[in-house]
Amino acid sequence: MAVKEIQREQARSIPHIDLSSYAGQWVAIRGDKVVASDLDAVALRNRPEVEETDTLLPVPDASADLLLL
Amino acid sequence: MPSVELKYSNPFGNGSRPYLTMHATGINGTSGHIVGLLDSGADTTALPLGYANLMGYTADQLQRIEVGTAKGVGYGWRATVPCVATVAGATPPTLTVSLLPTFVESATALWGRGDVMRMFALTIEDAKGTFTLTW
């Protein structure tokens, strides 16, 4: 049932919360909750409230309507 | 051949796109999820610079290279030591790849054509808002 597990984990791991107030920062996400934020990725990981299983990701500026990378 | 259909998502509130989460393990052994955009225009995978520190890369394990983007030519730092990433939810070695990512000053992770996309065939159905990985 690898396919079901991939679908489940992909759906679970994508943030479903409004992160716009964290644009330009790194956030630590657990479930649907931001547990910490910081301008620096390593400083964020080292915060006591951040656990190893939290997802750490930078939040891009959401102002662009069209993304050209 | 097995395949999985996934829905577009909108994690940053700026539009629904084919985001894929990979579980990456750095050269320091730390691991975690990275949410990135499947980008067939990216030759190889590009990750936000902060991940270089999180994954344990040091300056002597990174090579400065020129990177062409829609904004023009900039600089990136390409890993010379590989890390490993697996499509989140898959069990290695299925959908697992060895990567030499380029770290760039961008907040968006891009999964590239020449590494991540060699693991699977990618079908994008933009009108449906879905994409399918077949391997």
Backbone of each chain as ProteinMPNN parsed JSONL, in Angstrom:
{"seq_chain_A": "MAVKEIQREQARSIPHIDLSSYAGQWVAIRGDKVVASDLDAVALRNRPEVEETDTLLPVPDASADLLLL", "coords_chain_A": {"N_chain_A": [[0.825, -1.203, 0.0], [2.002, 1.177, -0.725], [1.365, 3.336, -2.303], [-0.93, 4.526, -1.165], [0.198, 5.285, 1.251], [2.09, 7.163, 0.423], [0.371, 9.127, -0.639], [-0.999, 9.843, 1.677], [1.07, 10.809, 3.359], [2.096, 12.893, 1.834], [-0.109, 14.631, 1.768], [-0.33, 15.167, 4.473], [2.068, 16.449, 5.059], [2.218, 18.866, 3.751], [1.878, 22.256, 4.503], [-1.163, 23.524, 5.826], [-1.959, 25.964, 6.667], [-2.222, 29.501, 7.217], [0.596, 31.117, 6.326], [1.473, 33.609, 5.827], [2.18, 35.727, 7.506], [4.678, 35.052, 8.277], [6.45, 35.473, 6.248], [9.601, 35.492, 4.7], [10.889, 34.399, 6.836], [12.095, 31.476, 8.647], [10.169, 28.659, 9.537], [9.028, 26.336, 12.03], [7.08, 23.562, 11.785], [4.479, 21.697, 13.149], [2.191, 19.314, 12.67], [-0.675, 21.126, 12.063], [0.325, 23.507, 13.004], [2.362, 26.305, 13.756], [5.238, 26.076, 15.507], [7.497, 27.491, 16.123], [9.52, 30.262, 15.014], [12.125, 31.82, 13.077], [14.752, 33.925, 11.842], [16.943, 32.568, 11.035], [17.926, 29.363, 9.928], [19.375, 27.367, 11.383], [19.424, 28.418, 13.943], [16.737, 28.284, 14.475], [16.305, 25.48, 14.458], [17.71, 24.852, 16.743], [16.222, 25.824, 18.808], [14.555, 25.285, 21.921], [11.87, 24.495, 21.877], [11.521, 23.236, 19.484], [11.164, 20.184, 17.823], [12.779, 17.145, 16.644], [11.253, 15.952, 14.676], [9.75, 17.945, 13.577], [8.774, 19.914, 10.748], [10.951, 21.968, 9.022], [10.949, 24.969, 7.325], [11.532, 27.557, 4.897], [9.639, 30.529, 4.463], [8.311, 31.83, 1.61], [7.88, 35.086, 0.056], [4.582, 35.892, -0.38], [3.465, 37.619, -2.143], [3.716, 37.643, -4.874], [1.892, 37.063, -7.818], [2.452, 35.516, -9.938], [4.664, 32.962, -10.53], [7.904, 32.769, -11.558], [10.626, 30.927, -11.978]], "CA_chain_A": [[0.0, 0.0, 0.0], [2.907, 2.309, -0.768], [0.708, 4.47, -2.948], [-1.778, 5.18, -0.15], [1.076, 5.907, 2.249], [2.646, 8.38, -0.2], [-0.695, 10.141, -0.695], [-1.295, 10.284, 3.037], [2.184, 11.598, 3.893], [2.171, 14.145, 1.072], [-1.188, 15.509, 2.238], [-0.049, 15.548, 5.863], [3.286, 17.243, 5.202], [2.065, 20.202, 3.168], [1.188, 23.124, 5.465], [-2.51, 23.956, 5.451], [-2.241, 27.123, 7.5], [-1.789, 30.765, 6.624], [1.961, 31.415, 6.764], [1.86, 34.905, 5.242], [2.799, 36.612, 8.498], [6.056, 34.591, 8.494], [7.217, 35.628, 5.004], [10.989, 35.885, 4.911], [11.438, 33.699, 8.005], [11.982, 30.022, 8.72], [9.195, 28.223, 10.538], [8.971, 24.922, 12.408], [5.664, 23.2, 11.739], [4.082, 20.385, 13.698], [0.766, 19.222, 12.336], [-1.12, 22.369, 11.432], [0.669, 24.565, 13.942], [3.726, 26.826, 13.76], [5.701, 25.995, 16.895], [8.55, 28.487, 16.331], [10.016, 30.893, 13.786], [13.407, 32.506, 13.267], [15.337, 34.338, 10.568], [18.042, 31.671, 10.72], [17.478, 27.971, 9.974], [20.027, 26.602, 12.451], [18.928, 28.961, 15.215], [15.389, 27.727, 14.659], [16.421, 24.063, 14.83], [18.27, 24.738, 18.087], [15.282, 26.303, 19.836], [14.116, 24.15, 22.749], [10.506, 24.039, 21.569], [11.507, 22.551, 18.191], [11.484, 18.758, 17.919], [13.446, 16.603, 15.455], [10.274, 15.563, 13.659], [9.084, 19.124, 13.012], [9.208, 20.321, 9.418], [11.529, 23.315, 8.987], [10.94, 25.474, 5.956], [11.475, 29.003, 4.736], [8.362, 30.989, 3.908], [8.549, 32.867, 0.591], [6.957, 36.208, -0.031], [3.401, 35.416, -1.098], [2.839, 38.728, -2.871], [3.77, 37.442, -6.322], [0.787, 36.302, -8.387], [2.983, 34.619, -10.959], [5.984, 32.493, -10.11], [8.836, 32.4, -12.618], [11.827, 30.602, -11.219]], "C_chain_A": [[0.858, 1.251, 0.0], [2.229, 3.549, -1.339], [-0.142, 5.235, -1.94], [-0.92, 5.909, 0.87], [1.7, 7.187, 1.701], [1.583, 9.475, -0.232], [-0.978, 10.718, 0.69], [-0.181, 11.205, 3.57], [2.333, 12.918, 3.14], [1.102, 15.12, 1.569], [-0.896, 16.025, 3.645], [1.078, 16.57, 5.954], [3.189, 18.644, 4.599], [1.322, 21.09, 4.168], [-0.18, 23.565, 4.946], [-2.933, 25.165, 6.284], [-1.694, 28.373, 6.824], [-0.417, 31.133, 7.195], [2.399, 32.822, 6.362], [2.543, 35.828, 6.251], [4.244, 36.213, 8.8], [6.933, 34.757, 7.255], [8.62, 36.137, 5.298], [11.647, 35.198, 6.093], [11.402, 32.183, 7.783], [10.959, 29.684, 9.81], [9.386, 26.736, 10.827], [7.497, 24.57, 12.537], [5.469, 21.801, 12.292], [2.573, 20.26, 13.515], [0.346, 20.481, 11.59], [-0.812, 23.563, 12.319], [2.12, 24.996, 13.744], [4.198, 26.847, 15.212], [6.814, 27.001, 17.182], [8.919, 29.087, 14.979], [11.31, 31.625, 14.109], [13.916, 32.928, 11.888], [16.417, 33.368, 10.106], [17.611, 30.211, 10.925], [18.076, 27.202, 11.152], [19.575, 27.104, 13.827], [17.534, 28.427, 15.514], [15.47, 26.274, 15.129], [16.889, 23.908, 16.277], [17.35, 25.26, 19.183], [14.709, 25.116, 20.623], [12.729, 23.628, 22.404], [10.414, 23.263, 20.256], [11.955, 21.105, 18.376], [12.053, 18.265, 16.591], [12.477, 16.305, 14.325], [9.509, 16.745, 13.08], [9.628, 19.4, 11.607], [9.707, 21.759, 9.481], [11.508, 23.801, 7.547], [10.911, 26.987, 5.939], [10.154, 29.39, 4.084], [8.637, 32.088, 2.887], [7.536, 33.986, 0.691], [5.784, 35.788, -0.904], [2.784, 36.49, -1.993], [2.814, 38.5, -4.38], [2.588, 36.597, -6.798], [1.292, 35.25, -9.367], [4.4, 34.253, -10.567], [6.795, 32.09, -11.333], [10.173, 32.168, -11.965], [12.985, 30.297, -12.142]], "O_chain_A": [[0.516, 2.255, 0.625], [2.492, 4.67, -0.905], [-0.073, 6.463, -1.874], [-1.256, 7.011, 1.304], [1.826, 8.178, 2.42], [1.864, 10.623, 0.112], [-1.171, 11.923, 0.849], [-0.462, 12.25, 4.159], [2.657, 13.943, 3.738], [1.383, 16.302, 1.767], [-1.181, 17.179, 3.964], [1.057, 17.452, 6.813], [4.005, 19.511, 4.914], [0.246, 20.717, 4.635], [-0.329, 23.931, 3.78], [-4.115, 25.358, 6.565], [-0.814, 28.299, 5.966], [-0.282, 31.421, 8.385], [3.563, 33.186, 6.535], [3.4, 36.628, 5.874], [4.958, 36.938, 9.493], [8.047, 34.235, 7.217], [8.801, 37.094, 6.051], [12.839, 35.391, 6.334], [10.763, 31.687, 6.855], [10.896, 30.333, 10.854], [9.847, 25.979, 9.973], [6.76, 25.196, 13.298], [6.189, 20.862, 11.953], [1.79, 20.994, 14.118], [0.961, 20.847, 10.589], [-1.589, 24.516, 12.383], [3.005, 24.155, 13.584], [3.627, 27.549, 16.047], [7.061, 27.336, 18.34], [8.661, 28.493, 13.933], [11.563, 32.0, 15.254], [13.536, 32.334, 10.879], [16.77, 33.342, 8.927], [17.017, 29.862, 11.945], [17.366, 26.47, 11.841], [19.371, 26.317, 14.752], [17.197, 28.153, 16.666], [14.792, 25.883, 16.079], [16.514, 22.952, 16.957], [17.671, 25.146, 20.366], [14.415, 24.068, 20.047], [12.439, 22.45, 22.611], [9.367, 22.698, 19.939], [12.981, 20.832, 18.998], [11.841, 18.881, 15.546], [12.837, 16.395, 13.151], [8.695, 16.562, 12.175], [10.8, 19.149, 11.323], [8.994, 22.657, 9.929], [11.999, 23.115, 6.651], [10.351, 27.626, 6.831], [9.624, 28.656, 3.25], [9.138, 33.155, 3.242], [6.485, 33.853, 1.318], [5.977, 35.373, -2.046], [1.699, 36.292, -2.539], [1.994, 39.086, -5.086], [2.318, 35.534, -6.238], [0.643, 34.228, -9.593], [5.231, 35.122, -10.304], [6.414, 31.174, -12.061], [10.791, 33.102, -11.453], [14.085, 30.0, -11.675]]}, "seq_chain_B": "MPSVELKYSNPFGNGSRPYLTMHATGINGTSGHIVGLLDSGADTTALPLGYANLMGYTADQLQRIEVGTAKGVGYGWRATVPCVATVAGATPPTLTVSLLPTFVESATALWGRGDVMRMFALTIEDAKGTFTLTW", "coords_chain_B": {"N_chain_B": [[3.29, -0.717, -13.958], [3.834, 0.995, -10.89], [1.987, 3.852, -9.755], [1.26, 7.148, -8.532], [-1.219, 9.468, -7.889], [-1.252, 12.853, -7.158], [-2.458, 15.791, -5.488], [-2.41, 19.234, -6.493], [-1.08, 21.797, -4.365], [-1.243, 24.536, -2.032], [0.78, 25.793, -0.266], [1.889, 28.214, 0.536], [0.141, 30.24, 0.143], [0.128, 31.526, -2.305], [-0.838, 30.5, -4.633], [-1.933, 27.481, -6.243], [0.102, 24.711, -6.871], [2.333, 22.163, -8.266], [3.52, 20.894, -5.68], [5.877, 18.913, -3.959], [6.727, 16.825, -1.301], [9.791, 15.878, 0.014], [11.727, 13.557, 1.888], [14.616, 14.306, 3.314], [18.018, 13.429, 3.937], [20.762, 14.728, 5.463], [24.369, 15.255, 5.11], [25.294, 15.191, 7.609], [23.733, 13.44, 8.883], [21.321, 14.276, 9.921], [17.809, 14.508, 9.404], [14.841, 15.364, 7.571], [11.664, 16.705, 6.474], [11.326, 18.302, 3.287], [9.639, 20.715, 1.589], [8.974, 21.166, -1.719], [8.937, 22.51, -5.08], [8.028, 20.901, -8.028], [10.014, 21.26, -10.781], [10.417, 21.356, -13.995], [12.019, 22.929, -15.48], [14.301, 23.333, -14.1], [17.59, 22.369, -14.095], [18.918, 20.842, -12.173], [18.382, 19.99, -8.702], [17.526, 22.682, -6.56], [18.038, 24.232, -3.498], [16.884, 26.25, -0.747], [19.266, 28.363, 0.853], [19.613, 28.063, 3.647], [19.219, 25.373, 4.183], [21.661, 24.187, 3.649], [23.297, 24.537, 5.906], [21.681, 23.224, 7.789], [21.866, 20.629, 6.845], [24.425, 19.985, 7.215], [26.542, 20.787, 5.599], [29.737, 22.152, 4.895], [31.93, 24.923, 4.081], [34.024, 23.917, 2.522], [32.854, 21.848, 1.231], [31.27, 22.765, -0.688], [30.741, 24.181, -3.865], [31.193, 27.146, -5.584], [29.019, 28.327, -8.026], [27.801, 29.655, -11.164], [24.433, 30.556, -11.613], [21.675, 30.405, -13.651], [18.673, 32.182, -13.756], [15.179, 33.182, -13.948], [15.412, 35.767, -13.202], [17.849, 36.531, -14.018], [21.465, 36.112, -14.074], [22.906, 34.582, -11.291], [24.528, 33.561, -8.233], [25.248, 30.343, -6.888], [25.714, 27.647, -4.557], [27.098, 24.667, -5.02], [26.707, 21.387, -3.881], [29.36, 19.14, -3.191], [29.406, 16.756, -2.079], [27.25, 14.044, -1.785], [23.799, 14.103, -0.7], [20.866, 12.386, 0.488], [17.572, 11.724, -0.648], [14.132, 10.941, -0.265], [10.94, 10.406, -1.686], [8.414, 11.634, 0.292], [6.702, 9.41, 2.349], [7.188, 7.188, 0.843], [8.967, 4.052, 0.92], [12.345, 3.636, 1.342], [14.402, 1.534, -0.767], [12.733, 2.614, -2.671], [11.772, 5.249, -4.797], [13.909, 6.91, -4.1], [16.728, 9.039, -4.085], [20.089, 9.988, -4.798], [21.543, 13.058, -4.194], [23.087, 16.045, -5.442], [22.656, 18.865, -4.395], [22.115, 22.309, -5.369], [22.629, 25.157, -3.51], [20.803, 28.04, -2.976], [20.0, 31.579, -2.837], [17.094, 31.696, -2.217], [13.684, 31.297, -1.292], [12.274, 29.152, -2.071], [12.193, 25.733, -2.58], [13.354, 23.761, -5.255], [12.659, 20.944, -7.091], [14.65, 19.178, -9.242], [14.978, 18.439, -12.798], [17.087, 16.849, -13.675], [17.815, 15.172, -11.616], [15.967, 14.499, -9.247], [13.683, 14.077, -10.851], [14.433, 11.965, -12.383], [13.721, 9.712, -11.137], [11.15, 9.045, -11.604], [8.382, 9.014, -13.933], [6.799, 11.967, -14.851], [3.609, 13.29, -14.878], [1.704, 16.026, -15.588], [-1.369, 17.417, -14.924], [-2.661, 20.154, -15.341], [-5.147, 21.419, -15.581], [-6.771, 19.824, -14.062], [-5.579, 20.105, -11.673], [-3.758, 18.272, -10.672], [-0.979, 15.969, -10.316], [0.998, 13.246, -11.473], [3.065, 10.64, -10.416], [4.975, 8.128, -11.848], [6.601, 5.05, -11.618]], "CA_chain_B": [[4.156, 0.157, -13.172], [3.062, 1.728, -9.882], [1.896, 5.307, -9.912], [0.487, 7.82, -7.493], [-1.726, 10.784, -8.28], [-1.247, 13.793, -6.029], [-3.144, 17.047, -5.782], [-1.703, 20.495, -6.307], [-1.319, 22.389, -3.047], [-0.997, 25.975, -1.943], [1.283, 25.932, 1.111], [2.333, 29.56, 0.894], [-0.92, 31.203, -0.136], [0.354, 32.294, -3.535], [-1.291, 29.741, -5.786], [-1.799, 26.02, -6.206], [1.155, 24.252, -7.768], [2.732, 20.777, -7.951], [4.502, 20.779, -4.594], [6.18, 17.548, -3.534], [7.552, 16.762, -0.088], [10.811, 14.833, 0.052], [12.376, 13.38, 3.186], [16.04, 14.389, 2.979], [18.995, 13.172, 4.994], [21.981, 15.477, 5.186], [25.63, 14.539, 5.287], [25.515, 15.088, 9.054], [22.812, 12.433, 9.412], [20.017, 14.817, 10.292], [16.852, 14.34, 8.319], [13.578, 16.067, 7.739], [10.9, 16.951, 5.256], [11.509, 19.538, 2.527], [8.532, 20.946, 0.66], [9.525, 21.832, -2.897], [8.138, 22.586, -6.29], [8.565, 20.152, -9.171], [10.349, 22.284, -11.78], [11.082, 20.709, -15.132], [12.977, 23.875, -16.042], [15.513, 23.352, -13.278], [18.453, 21.254, -14.501], [19.118, 20.017, -10.981], [17.66, 20.471, -7.531], [18.009, 23.887, -5.883], [17.443, 24.351, -2.17], [17.208, 27.473, -0.022], [20.604, 28.322, 1.439], [19.593, 27.613, 5.035], [19.29, 23.914, 4.27], [23.07, 23.752, 3.622], [23.734, 24.426, 7.3], [20.9, 22.182, 8.472], [22.274, 19.307, 6.354], [25.793, 19.734, 7.648], [27.57, 21.153, 4.626], [30.687, 23.2, 5.243], [32.373, 25.667, 2.898], [34.887, 23.114, 1.653], [32.038, 20.835, 0.55], [30.388, 23.506, -1.587], [31.456, 24.809, -4.978], [30.446, 28.311, -6.066], [28.746, 28.231, -9.463], [26.835, 30.6, -11.703], [23.111, 29.969, -11.764], [20.782, 31.221, -14.479], [17.277, 32.155, -13.333], [14.336, 34.141, -14.667], [15.841, 37.114, -12.8], [19.198, 36.771, -14.528], [22.503, 35.211, -13.578], [23.327, 34.791, -9.911], [25.465, 32.55, -7.763], [24.767, 29.316, -5.994], [26.767, 26.824, -3.978], [26.742, 23.296, -5.348], [27.297, 20.374, -3.004], [30.292, 18.193, -3.811], [29.168, 15.499, -1.357], [25.812, 13.836, -1.965], [22.843, 13.766, 0.343], [19.879, 11.413, 0.002], [16.188, 12.166, -0.437], [13.082, 9.98, -0.631], [9.588, 10.971, -1.728], [7.821, 11.398, 1.615], [5.687, 8.373, 2.353], [7.737, 5.995, 0.2], [9.934, 3.318, 1.727], [13.577, 3.423, 0.58], [15.001, 2.389, -1.793], [11.757, 3.118, -3.643], [11.68, 6.703, -4.956], [15.023, 7.49, -3.339], [17.735, 9.539, -5.004], [21.268, 10.66, -4.267], [21.471, 14.422, -4.728], [24.102, 17.081, -5.234], [21.842, 20.065, -4.579], [22.697, 23.647, -5.392], [21.985, 26.0, -2.505], [20.626, 29.375, -3.556], [19.311, 32.54, -1.977], [15.677, 31.692, -2.579], [12.917, 30.619, -0.251], [11.513, 28.058, -2.672], [12.964, 24.561, -3.004], [12.972, 23.288, -6.588], [13.124, 19.583, -7.416], [15.114, 19.332, -10.615], [14.725, 17.445, -13.832], [18.22, 15.953, -13.88], [18.071, 14.273, -10.479], [14.725, 13.977, -8.654], [12.727, 13.621, -11.875], [14.884, 10.729, -13.023], [13.179, 8.579, -10.385], [9.766, 8.745, -12.001], [7.805, 9.796, -15.03], [5.913, 12.974, -14.271], [2.5, 13.763, -15.721], [1.021, 17.157, -14.956], [-2.678, 17.769, -15.477], [-2.887, 21.446, -14.687], [-6.578, 21.741, -15.546], [-7.348, 19.055, -12.948], [-4.861, 20.404, -10.444], [-3.124, 17.056, -10.161], [0.205, 15.463, -11.009], [1.141, 11.813, -11.237], [4.403, 10.043, -10.477], [4.951, 6.72, -12.258], [7.976, 4.535, -11.505]], "C_chain_B": [[3.318, 0.89, -12.123], [3.042, 3.219, -10.173], [1.05, 5.874, -8.781], [0.078, 9.195, -8.005], [-1.815, 11.66, -7.039], [-1.904, 15.102, -6.457], [-2.181, 18.226, -5.678], [-1.995, 20.985, -4.881], [-0.861, 23.84, -3.057], [-0.422, 26.318, -0.574], [1.641, 27.353, 1.52], [1.333, 30.644, 0.499], [-0.713, 32.018, -1.393], [0.017, 31.483, -4.784], [-1.045, 28.255, -5.653], [-0.814, 25.56, -7.275], [1.536, 22.81, -7.402], [3.864, 20.71, -6.929], [4.642, 19.313, -4.199], [7.056, 17.618, -2.29], [8.514, 15.589, -0.202], [11.344, 14.752, 1.484], [13.874, 13.279, 2.916], [16.896, 14.095, 4.2], [20.305, 13.832, 4.611], [23.225, 14.656, 5.438], [26.014, 14.447, 6.77], [24.539, 14.109, 9.706], [21.467, 12.966, 9.842], [19.069, 14.69, 9.104], [15.573, 15.089, 8.615], [12.905, 16.263, 6.395], [11.308, 18.272, 4.618], [10.37, 19.629, 1.526], [9.078, 21.734, -0.523], [8.595, 21.735, -4.082], [8.801, 21.742, -7.378], [8.782, 21.134, -10.317], [11.127, 21.646, -12.921], [12.077, 21.642, -15.804], [14.27, 23.965, -15.261], [16.369, 22.143, -13.649], [18.671, 20.287, -13.344], [18.399, 20.683, -9.803], [18.341, 21.688, -6.904], [17.268, 24.032, -4.557], [17.792, 25.7, -1.552], [18.49, 27.306, 0.804], [20.629, 27.765, 2.869], [19.679, 26.105, 5.192], [20.737, 23.42, 4.243], [23.593, 23.577, 5.043], [22.992, 23.301, 8.029], [21.392, 20.785, 8.09], [23.746, 19.027, 6.613], [26.878, 20.07, 6.652], [28.455, 22.27, 5.17], [31.237, 23.802, 3.952], [33.215, 24.811, 1.958], [34.139, 21.995, 0.938], [31.055, 21.475, -0.431], [31.236, 24.209, -2.637], [30.597, 25.958, -5.5], [30.255, 28.199, -7.576], [27.8, 29.357, -9.878], [25.521, 29.878, -11.938], [22.254, 30.917, -12.593], [19.346, 31.076, -14.004], [16.491, 33.149, -14.18], [14.755, 35.574, -14.343], [17.219, 37.461, -13.34], [20.177, 35.787, -13.931], [22.869, 35.584, -12.147], [24.329, 33.724, -9.53], [24.775, 31.557, -6.835], [25.955, 28.529, -5.485], [26.366, 25.366, -4.15], [27.469, 22.326, -4.433], [28.243, 19.487, -3.796], [30.213, 16.825, -3.132], [27.66, 15.244, -1.4], [25.049, 13.647, -0.657], [21.816, 12.823, -0.296], [18.483, 11.952, 0.286], [15.225, 11.112, -0.979], [11.751, 10.714, -0.689], [8.897, 10.622, -0.408], [6.66, 10.422, 1.515], [6.147, 7.092, 1.691], [8.743, 5.335, 1.136], [11.192, 3.092, 0.901], [13.835, 1.928, 0.383], [14.021, 2.911, -2.846], [11.743, 4.647, -3.628], [12.704, 7.435, -4.089], [16.126, 7.882, -4.308], [18.903, 10.142, -4.222], [21.37, 12.011, -4.97], [22.745, 15.204, -4.472], [23.385, 18.421, -5.414], [22.687, 21.325, -4.706], [21.917, 24.505, -4.405], [21.974, 27.438, -3.001], [19.878, 30.284, -2.577], [17.885, 32.712, -2.457], [14.949, 30.981, -1.461], [12.139, 29.429, -0.793], [12.444, 26.93, -3.099], [12.426, 24.088, -4.347], [13.542, 21.896, -6.801], [13.424, 19.536, -8.897], [14.844, 18.15, -11.524], [15.838, 16.391, -13.887], [18.555, 15.071, -12.7], [16.763, 13.693, -9.933], [13.81, 13.394, -9.728], [13.215, 12.419, -12.67], [14.339, 9.494, -12.311], [11.829, 8.136, -10.918], [9.439, 9.498, -13.278], [6.781, 10.738, -14.407], [4.858, 13.38, -15.293], [1.785, 14.873, -14.968], [-0.297, 17.413, -15.678], [-3.126, 19.047, -14.791], [-4.378, 21.78, -14.572], [-7.282, 21.01, -14.4], [-6.713, 19.424, -11.612], [-4.242, 19.173, -9.822], [-1.831, 16.777, -10.924], [0.41, 14.01, -10.583], [2.597, 11.392, -11.384], [4.242, 8.575, -10.844], [6.38, 6.201, -12.236], [8.025, 3.044, -11.71]], "O_chain_B": [[2.219, 1.356, -12.423], [3.973, 3.766, -10.765], [0.243, 5.177, -8.166], [0.901, 9.975, -8.485], [-2.373, 11.268, -6.015], [-1.901, 15.464, -7.634], [-1.252, 18.212, -4.871], [-3.012, 20.637, -4.28], [-0.182, 24.294, -3.978], [-1.048, 27.044, 0.199], [1.694, 27.665, 2.709], [1.656, 31.832, 0.522], [-1.306, 33.086, -1.545], [0.535, 31.758, -5.867], [-0.075, 27.822, -5.03], [-0.893, 25.971, -8.433], [1.119, 22.297, -6.363], [5.023, 20.495, -7.284], [3.659, 18.576, -4.115], [8.017, 18.386, -2.242], [8.111, 14.458, -0.476], [11.402, 15.755, 2.195], [14.345, 12.288, 2.359], [16.558, 14.453, 5.328], [20.885, 13.533, 3.567], [23.16, 13.522, 5.912], [26.939, 13.722, 7.139], [24.519, 13.964, 10.928], [20.552, 12.185, 10.103], [19.486, 14.757, 7.948], [15.267, 15.406, 9.764], [13.486, 16.023, 5.337], [11.6, 19.243, 5.316], [10.166, 18.725, 0.715], [9.587, 22.842, -0.352], [7.615, 20.991, -4.086], [10.003, 21.863, -7.616], [7.833, 21.771, -10.774], [12.334, 21.427, -12.825], [12.893, 21.199, -16.612], [15.227, 24.599, -15.704], [15.913, 21.006, -13.526], [18.616, 19.07, -13.516], [17.882, 21.795, -9.916], [19.561, 21.722, -6.739], [16.04, 23.963, -4.501], [18.871, 26.237, -1.8], [18.75, 26.245, 1.371], [21.573, 27.071, 3.247], [20.156, 25.61, 6.213], [21.02, 22.34, 4.762], [24.254, 22.585, 5.348], [23.588, 22.531, 8.782], [21.343, 19.863, 8.905], [24.253, 17.959, 6.272], [28.029, 19.674, 6.839], [27.98, 23.204, 5.817], [31.033, 23.258, 2.867], [33.132, 24.96, 0.739], [34.724, 21.274, 0.129], [30.139, 20.824, -0.934], [32.299, 24.756, -2.343], [29.423, 25.772, -5.819], [31.219, 28.0, -8.316], [27.093, 29.931, -9.05], [25.496, 28.737, -12.4], [22.128, 32.097, -12.266], [18.853, 29.957, -13.863], [17.051, 33.86, -15.014], [14.484, 36.491, -15.119], [17.701, 38.575, -13.137], [19.791, 34.767, -13.36], [23.11, 36.75, -11.836], [24.91, 33.063, -10.391], [23.845, 31.898, -6.103], [27.08, 28.73, -5.94], [25.425, 24.887, -3.517], [28.68, 22.423, -4.232], [27.957, 19.125, -4.937], [30.863, 15.867, -3.552], [26.876, 16.138, -1.083], [25.562, 13.119, 0.33], [21.903, 12.511, -1.484], [18.242, 12.56, 1.328], [15.474, 10.483, -2.007], [11.465, 11.553, 0.166], [8.809, 9.451, -0.039], [5.753, 10.592, 0.7], [5.581, 6.026, 1.933], [9.297, 5.978, 2.027], [11.132, 2.43, -0.135], [13.522, 1.131, 1.267], [14.429, 3.572, -3.801], [11.705, 5.26, -2.561], [12.4, 8.437, -3.441], [16.426, 7.142, -5.245], [18.731, 10.719, -3.149], [21.291, 12.09, -6.196], [23.394, 15.053, -3.437], [23.495, 19.044, -6.47], [23.815, 21.395, -4.217], [20.689, 24.568, -4.461], [23.005, 27.982, -3.394], [19.226, 29.828, -1.638], [17.52, 33.74, -3.029], [15.532, 30.154, -0.76], [11.418, 28.768, -0.045], [13.37, 27.142, -3.882], [11.215, 24.019, -4.559], [14.752, 21.687, -6.707], [12.555, 19.821, -9.72], [14.531, 17.042, -11.088], [15.581, 15.209, -14.111], [19.5, 14.286, -12.776], [16.482, 12.512, -10.14], [13.225, 12.33, -9.531], [12.499, 11.908, -13.531], [14.47, 8.374, -12.804], [11.412, 6.996, -10.712], [10.104, 10.463, -13.655], [5.999, 10.342, -13.543], [5.174, 13.76, -16.42], [1.319, 14.677, -13.846], [-0.327, 17.601, -16.895], [-3.862, 19.027, -13.804], [-4.812, 22.358, -13.576], [-8.26, 21.507, -13.84], [-7.243, 19.096, -10.551], [-4.201, 19.037, -8.599], [-1.62, 17.281, -12.027], [0.042, 13.61, -9.478], [3.267, 11.746, -12.353], [3.459, 7.859, -10.22], [7.279, 6.844, -12.779], [9.099, 2.447, -11.649]]}, "name": "protein", "num_of_chains": 2, "seq": "MAVKEIQREQARSIPHIDLSSYAGQWVAIRGDKVVASDLDAVALRNRPEVEETDTLLPVPDASADLLLLMPSVELKYSNPFGNGSRPYLTMHATGINGTSGHIVGLLDSGADTTALPLGYANLMGYTADQLQRIEVGTAKGVGYGWRATVPCVATVAGATPPTLTVSLLPTFVESATALWGRGDVMRMFALTIEDAKGTFTLTW"}
